[in-house]
Amino acid sequence: LKNLGSVKRIRKASIEELEAVPGIGSSTALIIHTHFQKK
């Protein structure tokens, strides 16, 4: 949240943007991205 600014921004983030956040690897980024795309 600190890196992307808001939950709204996380929802719209690409997998690459999520992967750029320290501590989030490719598998976690994919899980987050998939979760928000289902809604």
Backbone as CSV, one residue per row, in Angstrom:
resi,resn,N_x,N_y,N_z,CA_x,CA_y,CA_z,C_x,C_y,C_z
1,LEU,0.846,-1.196,0.000,0.000,0.000,0.000,0.880,1.244,0.000
2,LYS,1.943,1.176,0.791,2.855,2.313,0.880,3.465,2.644,-0.485
3,ASN,3.797,1.639,-1.255,4.439,1.851,-2.541,3.474,2.263,-3.646
4,LEU,2.269,1.765,-3.609,1.312,2.067,-4.672,0.316,3.160,-4.283
5,GLY,0.203,3.472,-3.006,-0.583,4.621,-2.586,-2.000,4.359,-2.106
6,SER,-2.685,3.390,-2.693,-4.058,3.126,-2.272,-4.491,1.741,-2.741
7,VAL,-5.554,1.253,-2.151,-6.099,-0.033,-2.568,-6.611,0.078,-4.003
8,LYS,-7.174,1.216,-4.338,-7.659,1.443,-5.703,-6.523,1.287,-6.708
9,ARG,-5.371,1.815,-6.368,-4.201,1.716,-7.245,-3.707,0.272,-7.332
10,ILE,-3.767,-0.461,-6.232,-3.374,-1.873,-6.243,-4.304,-2.658,-7.166
11,ARG,-5.591,-2.349,-7.106,-6.567,-3.033,-7.967,-6.260,-2.844,-9.440
12,LYS,-5.763,-1.667,-9.804,-5.498,-1.347,-11.205,-4.082,-1.695,-11.647
13,ALA,-3.238,-2.087,-10.712,-1.828,-2.343,-11.018,-1.656,-3.576,-11.902
14,SER,-0.673,-3.485,-12.782,-0.319,-4.645,-13.603,0.524,-5.601,-12.767
15,ILE,0.714,-6.784,-13.281,1.558,-7.759,-12.589,2.971,-7.195,-12.442
16,GLU,3.465,-6.544,-13.467,4.807,-5.963,-13.425,4.926,-4.883,-12.351
17,GLU,3.892,-4.068,-12.211,3.911,-3.028,-11.177,3.898,-3.652,-9.781
18,LEU,3.133,-4.702,-9.610,3.089,-5.384,-8.316,4.426,-6.046,-8.005
19,GLU,5.054,-6.645,-9.010,6.356,-7.288,-8.818,7.434,-6.284,-8.422
20,ALA,7.272,-5.033,-8.815,8.260,-3.997,-8.508,8.239,-3.585,-7.039
21,VAL,7.190,-3.962,-6.320,7.088,-3.638,-4.900,8.015,-4.568,-4.115
22,PRO,8.885,-4.000,-3.284,9.789,-4.843,-2.492,9.022,-5.876,-1.662
23,GLY,9.461,-7.121,-1.738,8.839,-8.191,-0.966,7.744,-8.943,-1.700
24,ILE,7.367,-8.463,-2.887,6.345,-9.155,-3.670,7.020,-9.785,-4.880
25,GLY,7.014,-11.097,-4.901,7.595,-11.828,-6.018,6.570,-12.063,-7.109
26,SER,6.984,-12.774,-8.135,6.103,-12.988,-9.280,4.859,-13.805,-8.927
27,SER,5.002,-14.821,-8.087,3.827,-15.636,-7.747,2.834,-14.851,-6.894
28,THR,3.325,-14.059,-5.957,2.440,-13.233,-5.123,1.762,-12.160,-5.967
29,ALA,2.508,-11.556,-6.871,1.942,-10.535,-7.761,0.819,-11.127,-8.602
30,LEU,1.022,-12.325,-9.100,-0.003,-12.986,-9.906,-1.251,-13.272,-9.078
31,ILE,-1.073,-13.724,-7.852,-2.209,-14.002,-6.961,-2.993,-12.720,-6.682
32,ILE,-2.299,-11.646,-6.360,-2.960,-10.364,-6.072,-3.708,-9.877,-7.305
33,HIS,-3.039,-9.894,-8.439,-3.640,-9.413,-9.686,-4.882,-10.228,-10.041
34,THR,-4.784,-11.535,-9.957,-5.911,-12.417,-10.273,-7.078,-12.174,-9.325
35,HIS,-6.785,-11.997,-8.052,-7.836,-11.747,-7.059,-8.651,-10.506,-7.421
36,PHE,-7.971,-9.420,-7.741,-8.687,-8.180,-8.024,-9.347,-8.182,-9.397
37,GLN,-8.884,-8.987,-10.322,-9.512,-9.044,-11.636,-10.812,-9.834,-11.612
38,LYS,-10.985,-10.703,-10.624,-12.214,-11.495,-10.497,-13.393,-10.641,-10.064
39,LYS,-13.127,-9.538,-9.393,-14.194,-8.727,-8.812,-14.733,-7.714,-9.769
